[in-house]
Amino acid sequence: MADKRDFFGRLNRPTMLQVKYMEELSKLPADLRKRGGISAVAEICGVNHSVVSRFFKSCIEAGYINEKNKITDEGMEWLNYYCKIRDELEIYFRDIGVPEAEIADSIADMEENMEPYTIRLMLQCFKKSKRKNFYEESKKLNPLASVIEKGQYAVSFRLLKYNRNKGVIQGLSMSDKAFEKPALLKVNNRGVFLVLTFKEIYAQSGTTGNLMKGHMTGLKYEFEGKIVKAPVRESKVRIPVEACMYKIYSGGGIRAALPVTFSVNVGNMHMPESTALLVFWF
């Protein structure tokens, strides 16, 4: 059996679209798979031949595909694991009330925009909460300053669509594209802070069809019963982690969440404020 740390861990995780490459390859007849498998998969998935070729080359090096483009036993274990995540997504969307006709598109959107690790984290949180409020359920445990050494750390994060009334996460927020990845966690004598960096975003106008440029202009969060406007300096905002709800796991991992409200300017227009759930982990 393959070592799960090799392909289930975060360092070597694929995109869901890459999982689809493998899935489509597994469906091809042996003769087509051997002589034209890469081209067939690229056409089915609507991507360039070179993209699929590079990914399959890495799969051959990892032992998931042999030289005849046949998926090995280790490769099937890899594929089954990630296909299960997608199957659970289908159940998730039904549970939160997404219309049946929209489920396939919702899954495709997540496959294109979210990594399997993030999706798996989201599904685990949903299962554990059993439709209770994901944010409110988290408990403040030991102060992070007492368990993390002083310094600066790169941390992964996502901004998710979040229905606080129903306590459910509804996919990736558009605001996620407005920040540089990863974020920076700073630990010093003053406390523990999450530093986010704004970046320009581009979107097509629904009325004119023109490509418009926008950027974040502000971010607010709730702390000790008050709405706090995070100061913006050189396109960066700093949020005290003590404002978040977080959990520290026995294995050393930390997951934190905080509802945030942000404002955006697109062209000369100031867009209405929007809210998302900021989730980060390390």
PASEBA-1860 file (N, C-alpha, C; in nm, 3 decimals):
! residues 282
1> MADKRDFF> 0.085/-0.120/0.000/0.000/0.000/0.000/0.088/0.124/0.000 ~ 0.048/0.224/-0.075/0.126/0.347/-0.082/0.125/0.419/0.052 ~ 0.233/0.490/0.079/0.241/0.571/0.199/0.151/0.693/0.182 ~ 0.047/0.702/0.263/-0.049/0.811/0.247/0.014/0.948/0.261 ~ 0.125/0.956/0.331/0.189/1.085/0.346/0.241/1.138/0.213 ~ 0.263/1.047/0.118/0.316/1.088/-0.011/0.213/1.166/-0.094 ~ 0.088/1.120/-0.092/-0.008/1.186/-0.177/-0.133/1.234/-0.105 ~ -0.147/1.206/0.023/-0.260/1.258/0.098/-0.220/1.383/0.176
9> GRLNRPTM> -0.092/1.405/0.194/-0.046/1.521/0.267/-0.059/1.648/0.186 ~ -0.041/1.761/0.251/-0.064/1.889/0.185/0.046/1.925/0.086 ~ 0.169/1.874/0.104/0.279/1.917/0.019/0.263/1.870/-0.125 ~ 0.202/1.755/-0.146/0.191/1.700/-0.281/0.046/1.685/-0.327 ~ -0.042/1.766/-0.272/-0.182/1.750/-0.309/-0.207/1.802/-0.451 ~ -0.293/1.735/-0.526/-0.325/1.780/-0.663/-0.440/1.879/-0.660 ~ -0.472/1.934/-0.777/-0.596/2.008/-0.791/-0.705/1.907/-0.824 ~ -0.830/1.946/-0.805/-0.939/1.855/-0.839/-0.946/1.831/-0.989
17> LQVKYMEE> -0.899/1.928/-1.068/-0.897/1.909/-1.213/-0.796/1.802/-1.250 ~ -0.684/1.796/-1.180/-0.585/1.691/-1.204/-0.641/1.554/-1.166 ~ -0.721/1.551/-1.063/-0.788/1.426/-1.026/-0.877/1.381/-1.141 ~ -0.944/1.478/-1.205/-1.030/1.445/-1.319/-0.948/1.389/-1.435 ~ -0.825/1.439/-1.455/-0.740/1.383/-1.561/-0.722/1.233/-1.539 ~ -0.690/1.197/-1.416/-0.667/1.056/-1.383/-0.795/0.975/-1.398 ~ -0.905/1.033/-1.356/-1.033/0.962/-1.365/-1.069/0.934/-1.510 ~ -1.052/1.033/-1.596/-1.083/1.014/-1.738/-0.988/0.914/-1.802
25> LSKLPADL> -0.862/0.916/-1.760/-0.765/0.820/-1.812/-0.807/0.677/-1.778 ~ -0.859/0.658/-1.658/-0.900/0.524/-1.614/-1.017/0.471/-1.695 ~ -1.093/0.559/-1.759/-1.211/0.517/-1.835/-1.178/0.480/-1.980 ~ -1.060/0.518/-2.027/-1.026/0.496/-2.168/-0.994/0.350/-2.196 ~ -1.028/0.301/-2.318/-0.986/0.166/-2.359/-0.834/0.156/-2.359 ~ -0.782/0.037/-2.337/-0.638/0.017/-2.325/-0.560/0.067/-2.446 ~ -0.612/0.041/-2.569/-0.538/0.082/-2.689/-0.533/0.234/-2.703 ~ -0.644/0.303/-2.673/-0.647/0.449/-2.681/-0.564/0.510/-2.569
33> RKRGGISA> -0.571/0.449/-2.452/-0.496/0.499/-2.336/-0.346/0.498/-2.366 ~ -0.300/0.392/-2.436/-0.157/0.375/-2.463/-0.107/0.470/-2.570 ~ -0.184/0.490/-2.677/-0.136/0.565/-2.792/-0.190/0.708/-2.801 ~ -0.306/0.734/-2.744/-0.362/0.869/-2.755/-0.429/0.916/-2.628 ~ -0.387/0.857/-2.516/-0.453/0.886/-2.389/-0.443/1.031/-2.346 ~ -0.325/1.089/-2.363/-0.304/1.228/-2.319/-0.393/1.322/-2.399 ~ -0.396/1.304/-2.531/-0.479/1.390/-2.617/-0.627/1.374/-2.584 ~ -0.669/1.250/-2.561/-0.810/1.224/-2.531/-0.851/1.290/-2.399
41> VAEICGVN> -0.767/1.276/-2.297/-0.797/1.336/-2.167/-0.799/1.488/-2.177 ~ -0.704/1.545/-2.250/-0.698/1.690/-2.266/-0.825/1.742/-2.334 ~ -0.871/1.671/-2.437/-0.992/1.713/-2.508/-1.115/1.702/-2.420 ~ -1.127/1.594/-2.345/-1.242/1.575/-2.255/-1.247/1.684/-2.149 ~ -1.130/1.720/-2.096/-1.124/1.816/-1.985/-1.112/1.960/-2.033 ~ -1.097/1.980/-2.163/-1.091/2.115/-2.218/-0.964/2.191/-2.182 ~ -0.851/2.120/-2.179/-0.723/2.184/-2.146/-0.620/2.150/-2.253 ~ -0.505/2.216/-2.246/-0.398/2.191/-2.343/-0.332/2.054/-2.320
49> HSVVSRFF> -0.287/1.997/-2.429/-0.218/1.867/-2.425/-0.098/1.872/-2.330 ~ -0.022/1.982/-2.333/0.100/1.992/-2.253/0.071/1.990/-2.103 ~ -0.044/2.046/-2.064/-0.080/2.048/-1.921/-0.100/1.906/-1.869 ~ -0.175/1.827/-1.945/-0.200/1.688/-1.906/-0.071/1.607/-1.913 ~ 0.008/1.631/-2.016/0.134/1.557/-2.034/0.227/1.577/-1.915 ~ 0.241/1.701/-1.870/0.329/1.729/-1.756/0.280/1.661/-1.629 ~ 0.148/1.663/-1.610/0.093/1.600/-1.490/0.113/1.449/-1.493 ~ 0.085/1.388/-1.607/0.102/1.242/-1.617/0.249/1.202/-1.602
57> KSCIEAGY> 0.340/1.287/-1.648/0.483/1.258/-1.630/0.517/1.252/-1.482 ~ 0.460/1.347/-1.404/0.486/1.345/-1.260/0.421/1.223/-1.195 ~ 0.307/1.179/-1.250/0.241/1.059/-1.197/0.323/0.934/-1.225 ~ 0.387/0.930/-1.342/0.475/0.816/-1.375/0.593/0.813/-1.278 ~ 0.649/0.930/-1.251/0.763/0.938/-1.159/0.722/0.896/-1.018 ~ 0.595/0.924/-0.981/0.547/0.889/-0.848/0.502/0.744/-0.839 ~ 0.491/0.677/-0.954/0.449/0.537/-0.955/0.299/0.518/-0.962 ~ 0.225/0.622/-1.001/0.079/0.613/-1.010/0.033/0.570/-1.148
65> INEKNKIT> 0.118/0.587/-1.249/0.090/0.547/-1.387/0.216/0.476/-1.439 ~ 0.196/0.370/-1.520/0.312/0.306/-1.580/0.339/0.366/-1.718 ~ 0.440/0.314/-1.787/0.481/0.371/-1.916/0.376/0.354/-2.025 ~ 0.278/0.265/-2.003/0.170/0.246/-2.101/0.045/0.326/-2.063 ~ 0.063/0.420/-1.972/-0.047/0.505/-1.924/-0.156/0.426/-1.852 ~ -0.120/0.314/-1.795/-0.214/0.238/-1.713/-0.194/0.277/-1.567 ~ -0.305/0.300/-1.499/-0.296/0.340/-1.360/-0.259/0.220/-1.274 ~ -0.159/0.237/-1.189/-0.111/0.129/-1.102/-0.203/0.115/-0.980
73> DEGMEWLN> -0.175/0.014/-0.899/-0.253/-0.005/-0.776/-0.241/0.116/-0.685 ~ -0.119/0.170/-0.673/-0.100/0.290/-0.591/-0.176/0.407/-0.650 ~ -0.176/0.416/-0.784/-0.248/0.523/-0.851/-0.398/0.513/-0.828 ~ -0.452/0.390/-0.828/-0.595/0.372/-0.804/-0.630/0.409/-0.659 ~ -0.541/0.379/-0.566/-0.566/0.418/-0.427/-0.571/0.571/-0.417 ~ -0.477/0.636/-0.484/-0.472/0.783/-0.491/-0.601/0.839/-0.550 ~ -0.642/0.781/-0.666/-0.760/0.829/-0.736/-0.886/0.807/-0.654 ~ -0.902/0.690/-0.594/-1.021/0.661/-0.516/-1.036/0.756/-0.397
81> YYCKIRDE> -0.922/0.790/-0.337/-0.926/0.882/-0.223/-0.984/1.017/-0.263 ~ -0.935/1.073/-0.374/-0.979/1.207/-0.414/-1.118/1.205/-0.478 ~ -1.154/1.095/-0.543/-1.291/1.083/-0.596/-1.392/1.079/-0.482 ~ -1.352/1.020/-0.371/-1.441/1.016/-0.255/-1.470/1.156/-0.204 ~ -1.371/1.244/-0.211/-1.392/1.383/-0.169/-1.500/1.446/-0.257 ~ -1.491/1.422/-0.389/-1.591/1.479/-0.479/-1.730/1.421/-0.452 ~ -1.738/1.291/-0.423/-1.867/1.230/-0.391/-1.927/1.291/-0.265 ~ -1.841/1.321/-0.168/-1.888/1.383/-0.045/-1.936/1.526/-0.071
89> LEIYFRDI> -1.874/1.592/-0.170/-1.918/1.726/-0.208/-2.062/1.724/-0.257 ~ -2.096/1.622/-0.335/-2.232/1.610/-0.387/-2.332/1.598/-0.272 ~ -2.298/1.517/-0.172/-2.384/1.502/-0.055/-2.393/1.634/0.021 ~ -2.281/1.703/0.033/-2.276/1.832/0.104/-2.370/1.933/0.040 ~ -2.364/1.946/-0.094/-2.447/2.044/-0.162/-2.596/2.011/-0.145 ~ -2.629/1.883/-0.145/-2.769/1.846/-0.121/-2.811/1.884/0.021 ~ -2.722/1.861/0.116/-2.753/1.889/0.256/-2.779/2.038/0.281 ~ -2.705/2.125/0.210/-2.722/2.268/0.236/-2.830/2.329/0.147
97> GVPEAEIA> -2.898/2.243/0.068/-3.015/2.291/-0.006/-2.989/2.343/-0.145 ~ -2.874/2.311/-0.205/-2.849/2.352/-0.343/-2.942/2.273/-0.435 ~ -3.014/2.341/-0.527/-3.104/2.270/-0.618/-3.030/2.162/-0.696 ~ -3.098/2.050/-0.721/-3.036/1.936/-0.787/-2.973/1.975/-0.921 ~ -3.040/2.063/-0.994/-2.991/2.103/-1.127/-2.862/2.185/-1.119 ~ -2.830/2.239/-1.002/-2.712/2.324/-0.987/-2.594/2.252/-0.921 ~ -2.615/2.130/-0.875/-2.510/2.060/-0.800/-2.387/2.033/-0.886 ~ -2.407/1.985/-1.009/-2.293/1.954/-1.096/-2.208/2.078/-1.121
105> DSIADMEE> -2.273/2.193/-1.147/-2.198/2.317/-1.170/-2.127/2.362/-1.044 ~ -2.190/2.343/-0.929/-2.128/2.381/-0.801/-2.003/2.298/-0.775 ~ -2.011/2.168/-0.805/-1.894/2.081/-0.787/-1.784/2.122/-0.883 ~ -1.820/2.150/-1.008/-1.721/2.190/-1.108/-1.651/2.320/-1.067 ~ -1.728/2.413/-1.009/-1.670/2.540/-0.965/-1.566/2.517/-0.856 ~ -1.596/2.428/-0.762/-1.501/2.398/-0.656/-1.379/2.324/-0.711 ~ -1.401/2.235/-0.808/-1.290/2.161/-0.867/-1.190/2.255/-0.932 ~ -1.242/2.362/-0.991/-1.156/2.456/-1.062/-1.090/2.557/-0.970
113> NMEPYTIR> -1.150/2.586/-0.855/-1.104/2.698/-0.773/-1.052/2.662/-0.634 ~ -1.071/2.539/-0.591/-1.028/2.502/-0.456/-0.943/2.375/-0.458 ~ -0.845/2.371/-0.372/-0.761/2.252/-0.360/-0.835/2.145/-0.280 ~ -0.806/2.018/-0.306/-0.872/1.910/-0.231/-0.853/1.922/-0.081 ~ -0.736/1.968/-0.038/-0.714/1.982/0.106/-0.814/2.079/0.168 ~ -0.838/2.192/0.098/-0.932/2.291/0.149/-1.074/2.235/0.148 ~ -1.109/2.164/0.041/-1.242/2.104/0.033/-1.261/2.002/0.144 ~ -1.159/1.919/0.165/-1.168/1.817/0.270/-1.185/1.882/0.407
121> LMLQCFKK> -1.111/1.991/0.432/-1.123/2.063/0.559/-1.264/2.117/0.576 ~ -1.319/2.173/0.470/-1.454/2.228/0.474/-1.556/2.118/0.504 ~ -1.543/2.002/0.438/-1.636/1.892/0.459/-1.625/1.836/0.600 ~ -1.504/1.828/0.652/-1.485/1.778/0.788/-1.551/1.870/0.889 ~ -1.535/2.000/0.867/-1.597/2.097/0.957/-1.749/2.086/0.952 ~ -1.801/2.066/0.831/-1.946/2.056/0.815/-2.000/1.931/0.884 ~ -1.931/1.819/0.865/-1.974/1.695/0.928/-1.972/1.707/1.080 ~ -1.866/1.766/1.131/-1.851/1.776/1.275/-1.956/1.867/1.337
129> SKRKNFYE> -1.986/1.974/1.266/-2.083/2.069/1.321/-2.227/2.021/1.308 ~ -2.252/1.930/1.212/-2.387/1.879/1.188/-2.487/1.993/1.175 ~ -2.449/2.085/1.086/-2.531/2.200/1.050/-2.540/2.304/1.161 ~ -2.461/2.290/1.266/-2.453/2.396/1.366/-2.355/2.500/1.315 ~ -2.346/2.611/1.384/-2.264/2.720/1.338/-2.116/2.687/1.351 ~ -2.048/2.675/1.237/-1.905/2.639/1.235/-1.823/2.739/1.314 ~ -1.853/2.867/1.298/-1.774/2.970/1.365/-1.801/2.971/1.515 ~ -1.928/2.966/1.554/-1.962/2.976/1.694/-1.920/2.853/1.773
137> ESKKLNPL> -1.909/2.737/1.705/-1.875/2.614/1.777/-1.730/2.611/1.823 ~ -1.641/2.679/1.752/-1.501/2.676/1.788/-1.481/2.736/1.927 ~ -1.390/2.680/2.001/-1.365/2.726/2.137/-1.228/2.792/2.144 ~ -1.219/2.898/2.219/-1.089/2.956/2.244/-1.018/2.871/2.349 ~ -0.901/2.820/2.311/-0.826/2.737/2.402/-0.708/2.817/2.456 ~ -0.592/2.755/2.463/-0.475/2.824/2.513/-0.442/2.944/2.425 ~ -0.400/3.057/2.484/-0.359/3.170/2.401/-0.249/3.127/2.305 ~ -0.264/3.163/2.177/-0.166/3.118/2.078/-0.026/3.168/2.110
145> ASVIEKGQ> -0.016/3.285/2.168/0.116/3.341/2.199/0.196/3.250/2.291 ~ 0.126/3.166/2.367/0.195/3.078/2.461/0.236/2.945/2.400 ~ 0.188/2.916/2.280/0.220/2.787/2.218/0.295/2.801/2.086 ~ 0.315/2.924/2.038/0.388/2.947/1.914/0.510/3.034/1.944 ~ 0.625/2.993/1.895/0.746/3.070/1.914/0.739/3.201/1.836 ~ 0.807/3.303/1.887/0.809/3.432/1.820/0.874/3.418/1.683 ~ 0.819/3.491/1.587/0.871/3.485/1.451/0.763/3.514/1.350 ~ 0.790/3.483/1.225/0.695/3.502/1.116/0.675/3.370/1.044
153> YAVSFRLL> 0.549/3.338/1.012/0.516/3.210/0.952/0.420/3.230/0.835 ~ 0.446/3.160/0.725/0.352/3.160/0.612/0.237/3.066/0.645 ~ 0.114/3.111/0.627/-0.002/3.028/0.658/-0.099/3.027/0.540 ~ -0.163/2.914/0.521/-0.266/2.900/0.417/-0.398/2.956/0.468 ~ -0.476/3.013/0.378/-0.607/3.064/0.419/-0.701/3.064/0.299 ~ -0.828/3.072/0.329/-0.933/3.086/0.229/-1.042/3.178/0.283 ~ -1.108/3.248/0.191/-1.227/3.325/0.225/-1.346/3.252/0.163 ~ -1.440/3.212/0.248/-1.549/3.126/0.205/-1.683/3.197/0.214
161> KYNRNKGV> -1.772/3.164/0.122/-1.910/3.210/0.133/-1.969/3.145/0.257 ~ -2.037/3.223/0.337/-2.082/3.170/0.466/-2.219/3.226/0.502 ~ -2.312/3.135/0.529/-2.445/3.173/0.574/-2.448/3.156/0.726 ~ -2.431/3.266/0.798/-2.421/3.257/0.944/-2.552/3.213/1.007 ~ -2.664/3.250/0.946/-2.794/3.211/1.002/-2.814/3.060/0.999 ~ -2.771/2.997/0.888/-2.785/2.852/0.875/-2.662/2.777/0.927 ~ -2.552/2.850/0.944/-2.430/2.786/0.992/-2.365/2.694/0.890 ~ -2.372/2.732/0.761/-2.315/2.646/0.658/-2.222/2.726/0.568
169> IQGLSMSD> -2.120/2.658/0.518/-2.027/2.715/0.422/-2.078/2.680/0.283 ~ -2.077/2.778/0.193/-2.139/2.760/0.062/-2.040/2.775/-0.053 ~ -1.916/2.741/-0.029/-1.817/2.746/-0.137/-1.717/2.859/-0.119 ~ -1.639/2.883/-0.222/-1.533/2.982/-0.218/-1.589/3.120/-0.250 ~ -1.552/3.219/-0.169/-1.597/3.356/-0.192/-1.515/3.421/-0.303 ~ -1.578/3.510/-0.381/-1.506/3.583/-0.483/-1.394/3.667/-0.421 ~ -1.411/3.707/-0.295/-1.311/3.790/-0.229/-1.179/3.717/-0.209 ~ -1.182/3.582/-0.219/-1.060/3.504/-0.200/-0.953/3.544/-0.302
177> KAFEKPAL> -0.996/3.588/-0.420/-0.902/3.624/-0.526/-0.838/3.760/-0.503 ~ -0.887/3.834/-0.404/-0.839/3.970/-0.381/-0.722/3.978/-0.285 ~ -0.668/3.861/-0.245/-0.557/3.860/-0.150/-0.443/3.774/-0.202 ~ -0.321/3.817/-0.172/-0.204/3.737/-0.205/-0.201/3.613/-0.116 ~ -0.149/3.503/-0.170/-0.132/3.380/-0.094/0.018/3.350/-0.082 ~ 0.065/3.303/0.031/-0.008/3.280/0.156/-0.016/3.407/0.239 ~ -0.083/3.398/0.354/-0.083/3.507/0.451/0.041/3.494/0.539 ~ 0.062/3.591/0.625/0.177/3.589/0.715/0.128/3.596/0.859
185> LKVNNRGV> 0.174/3.505/0.941/0.142/3.506/1.083/0.263/3.563/1.158 ~ 0.241/3.673/1.228/0.348/3.738/1.303/0.325/3.718/1.452 ~ 0.427/3.671/1.521/0.420/3.650/1.665/0.531/3.733/1.730 ~ 0.491/3.830/1.814/0.589/3.913/1.882/0.540/3.947/2.023 ~ 0.606/4.039/2.088/0.570/4.073/2.226/0.431/4.134/2.238 ~ 0.381/4.191/2.128/0.249/4.255/2.131/0.135/4.157/2.106 ~ 0.168/4.036/2.060/0.064/3.937/2.037/0.087/3.857/1.910 ~ -0.023/3.799/1.859/-0.019/3.718/1.737/-0.111/3.783/1.635
193> FLVLTFKE> -0.059/3.809/1.516/-0.135/3.882/1.415/-0.131/3.810/1.281 ~ -0.245/3.810/1.212/-0.252/3.759/1.076/-0.244/3.877/0.981 ~ -0.148/3.874/0.890/-0.128/3.984/0.795/-0.171/3.939/0.656 ~ -0.268/4.009/0.599/-0.319/3.981/0.465/-0.276/4.093/0.371 ~ -0.244/4.058/0.248/-0.201/4.156/0.149/-0.301/4.163/0.035 ~ -0.355/4.282/0.010/-0.449/4.301/-0.099/-0.376/4.289/-0.233 ~ -0.450/4.246/-0.336/-0.399/4.252/-0.472/-0.511/4.293/-0.566 ~ -0.476/4.340/-0.684/-0.578/4.383/-0.779/-0.654/4.262/-0.833
201> IYAQSGTT> -0.782/4.283/-0.856/-0.865/4.176/-0.913/-0.928/4.228/-1.042 ~ -0.961/4.134/-1.130/-1.019/4.170/-1.258/-1.149/4.093/-1.278 ~ -1.249/4.162/-1.330/-1.379/4.099/-1.355/-1.441/4.164/-1.477 ~ -1.522/4.085/-1.548/-1.588/4.136/-1.668/-1.721/4.199/-1.630 ~ -1.744/4.317/-1.680/-1.869/4.388/-1.651/-1.987/4.313/-1.711 ~ -2.093/4.297/-1.630/-2.212/4.229/-1.678/-2.293/4.313/-1.774 ~ -2.269/4.445/-1.779/-2.345/4.533/-1.866/-2.271/4.567/-1.995 ~ -2.142/4.601/-1.983/-2.066/4.643/-2.101/-1.978/4.532/-2.158
209> GNLMKGHM> -1.948/4.430/-2.075/-1.858/4.324/-2.119/-1.712/4.362/-2.109 ~ -1.684/4.485/-2.064/-1.545/4.530/-2.053/-1.478/4.467/-1.931 ~ -1.348/4.447/-1.941/-1.271/4.395/-1.828/-1.242/4.510/-1.733 ~ -1.282/4.494/-1.607/-1.267/4.602/-1.510/-1.171/4.559/-1.400 ~ -1.096/4.657/-1.351/-0.998/4.632/-1.245/-1.052/4.684/-1.113 ~ -1.031/4.606/-1.008/-1.077/4.648/-0.876/-0.976/4.612/-0.769 ~ -1.002/4.662/-0.648/-0.915/4.631/-0.536/-0.989/4.652/-0.406 ~ -0.945/4.582/-0.303/-1.001/4.598/-0.170/-0.967/4.737/-0.116
217> TGLKYEFE> -1.062/4.797/-0.048/-1.037/4.928/0.012/-1.046/4.925/0.164 ~ -1.099/4.817/0.219/-1.110/4.810/0.364/-1.160/4.676/0.411 ~ -1.134/4.647/0.537/-1.177/4.520/0.597/-1.215/4.544/0.742 ~ -1.328/4.487/0.784/-1.376/4.501/0.921/-1.398/4.363/0.982 ~ -1.390/4.356/1.113/-1.417/4.232/1.184/-1.471/4.265/1.323 ~ -1.533/4.166/1.384/-1.589/4.187/1.517/-1.490/4.141/1.623 ~ -1.470/4.224/1.725/-1.377/4.190/1.833/-1.430/4.246/1.964 ~ -1.453/4.155/2.059/-1.504/4.193/2.191/-1.632/4.276/2.182
225> GKIVKAPV> -1.720/4.232/2.092/-1.850/4.294/2.079/-1.853/4.423/1.999 ~ -1.742/4.462/1.941/-1.735/4.585/1.864/-1.688/4.556/1.722 ~ -1.732/4.638/1.627/-1.685/4.627/1.489/-1.558/4.709/1.475 ~ -1.452/4.642/1.434/-1.321/4.705/1.423/-1.282/4.717/1.276 ~ -1.238/4.835/1.236/-1.189/4.857/1.100/-1.038/4.836/1.101 ~ -0.993/4.735/1.026/-0.850/4.703/1.024/-0.775/4.813/0.948 ~ -0.668/4.866/1.006/-0.589/4.967/0.934/-0.522/4.908/0.811 ~ -0.521/4.985/0.703/-0.458/4.942/0.578/-0.330/5.021/0.559
233> RESKVRIP> -0.218/4.949/0.549/-0.089/5.013/0.527/-0.015/4.939/0.417 ~ 0.015/5.012/0.310/0.086/4.953/0.197/0.017/4.826/0.148 ~ -0.116/4.835/0.134/-0.200/4.725/0.084/-0.202/4.604/0.177 ~ -0.171/4.623/0.303/-0.171/4.514/0.400/-0.266/4.548/0.515 ~ -0.333/4.445/0.565/-0.416/4.461/0.684/-0.367/4.361/0.789 ~ -0.375/4.402/0.913/-0.330/4.317/1.024/-0.446/4.290/1.117 ~ -0.472/4.161/1.143/-0.583/4.120/1.228/-0.528/4.046/1.349 ~ -0.563/4.088/1.471/-0.518/4.013/1.589/-0.587/3.877/1.594
241> VEACMYKI> -0.509/3.771/1.608/-0.566/3.637/1.606/-0.657/3.613/1.725 ~ -0.641/3.690/1.832/-0.730/3.674/1.947/-0.874/3.712/1.914 ~ -0.895/3.780/1.800/-1.031/3.811/1.756/-1.097/3.690/1.692 ~ -1.016/3.591/1.654/-1.068/3.471/1.587/-1.113/3.367/1.689 ~ -1.197/3.277/1.642/-1.226/3.156/1.716/-1.135/3.049/1.659 ~ -1.068/2.974/1.745/-0.972/2.879/1.693/-0.965/2.754/1.779 ~ -0.909/2.650/1.721/-0.886/2.524/1.791/-0.742/2.483/1.773 ~ -0.684/2.433/1.880/-0.549/2.379/1.876/-0.561/2.228/1.892
249> YSGGGIRA> -0.512/2.153/1.794/-0.527/2.009/1.796/-0.408/1.942/1.864 ~ -0.431/1.822/1.912/-0.327/1.751/1.987/-0.202/1.726/1.904 ~ -0.218/1.715/1.773/-0.104/1.692/1.686/-0.025/1.818/1.656 ~ -0.071/1.934/1.707/0.000/2.059/1.686/-0.063/2.150/1.583 ~ -0.163/2.102/1.509/-0.228/2.185/1.409/-0.322/2.286/1.472 ~ -0.341/2.397/1.403/-0.431/2.503/1.450/-0.522/2.543/1.335 ~ -0.650/2.555/1.363/-0.748/2.605/1.266/-0.820/2.723/1.329 ~ -0.834/2.830/1.253/-0.899/2.951/1.306/-0.998/3.005/1.204
257> ALPVTFSV> -1.099/3.076/1.253/-1.201/3.132/1.165/-1.249/3.266/1.219 ~ -1.285/3.354/1.128/-1.333/3.487/1.165/-1.419/3.544/1.052 ~ -1.545/3.579/1.080/-1.624/3.649/0.978/-1.566/3.789/0.955 ~ -1.549/3.827/0.830/-1.495/3.958/0.797/-1.587/4.026/0.695 ~ -1.590/4.159/0.702/-1.667/4.238/0.606/-1.569/4.326/0.530 ~ -1.581/4.329/0.399/-1.484/4.402/0.319/-1.554/4.491/0.217 ~ -1.483/4.593/0.175/-1.535/4.684/0.072/-1.440/4.682/-0.047 ~ -1.497/4.701/-0.165/-1.421/4.691/-0.290/-1.456/4.806/-0.382
265> NVGNMHMP> -1.356/4.861/-0.449/-1.377/4.957/-0.556/-1.348/4.889/-0.688 ~ -1.442/4.901/-0.783/-1.423/4.847/-0.918/-1.435/4.963/-1.015 ~ -1.324/4.995/-1.083/-1.325/5.114/-1.168/-1.348/5.236/-1.083 ~ -1.450/5.314/-1.118/-1.485/5.432/-1.038/-1.600/5.405/-0.944 ~ -1.639/5.279/-0.933/-1.756/5.244/-0.852/-1.714/5.186/-0.718 ~ -1.785/5.224/-0.614/-1.765/5.165/-0.481/-1.875/5.061/-0.461 ~ -1.837/4.936/-0.452/-1.933/4.826/-0.443/-1.986/4.812/-0.300 ~ -2.106/4.754/-0.286/-2.161/4.730/-0.151/-2.069/4.639/-0.069
273> ESTALLVF> -2.070/4.657/0.062/-1.989/4.571/0.148/-2.038/4.427/0.142 ~ -1.944/4.334/0.154/-1.976/4.192/0.153/-1.910/4.124/0.273 ~ -1.965/4.009/0.311/-1.912/3.935/0.425/-1.869/3.796/0.383 ~ -1.761/3.748/0.439/-1.712/3.612/0.412/-1.653/3.556/0.540 ~ -1.627/3.427/0.540/-1.564/3.362/0.655/-1.416/3.341/0.622 ~ -1.330/3.407/0.696/-1.186/3.390/0.681/-1.144/3.267/0.762 ~ -1.087/3.168/0.695/-1.041/3.045/0.760/-0.893/3.028/0.729 ~ -0.812/3.005/0.832/-0.671/2.977/0.808/-0.623/2.866/0.900
281> WF> -0.514/2.802/0.859/-0.466/2.685/0.933/-0.316/2.671/0.915 ~ -0.254/2.610/1.013/-0.110/2.584/1.004/-0.073/2.481/1.110
END
